[in-house]
Amino acid sequence: MAHHRPDDSERLTRHHIRPRSRSGSDDDSNIRLVKRKFHEMWHALFWNMTIEEIHRHIDDTWSKSNL
């Protein structure tokens, strides 16, 4: 029986909750292991914004819209 080897998009990568470029550390408390595919999508959508900045941006965008 052949071993299943996940493609590269399924590989786990290290994601900084607070990016290093934004004074984030390499401490385990600031790192989450996520699938590479998800990690790339996260940065495509949110760049290096912190979770707090993302929340504020979404809240400002939706609360000020004329939907």
QUIPEDA-V942507 format. One record per residue. RES is the residue in three letters. NEAR is the number of other ideal C-beta (glycine too) atoms within 8 Angstrom. Layout:
# QUIPEDA-V942507
res->(RES	RES)
near->(NEAR	NEAR)
This chain:
# QUIPEDA-V942507
res->(MET	ALA	HIS	HIS	ARG	PRO	ASP	ASP	SER	GLU	ARG	LEU	THR	ARG	HIS	HIS	ILE	ARG	PRO	ARG	SER	ARG	SER	GLY	SER	ASP	ASP	ASP	SER	ASN	ILE	ARG	LEU	VAL	LYS	ARG	LYS	PHE	HIS	GLU	MET	TRP	HIS	ALA	LEU	PHE	TRP	ASN	MET	THR	ILE	GLU	GLU	ILE	HIS	ARG	HIS	ILE	ASP	ASP	THR	TRP	SER	LYS	SER	ASN	LEU)
near->(2	3	4	4	4	7	5	6	8	8	8	6	9	6	10	10	9	9	8	8	5	8	5	10	8	6	6	4	5	10	11	6	7	10	10	12	8	8	11	8	8	10	9	5	6	7	5	7	8	9	7	6	8	10	8	8	9	8	8	8	8	8	6	5	6	2	3)
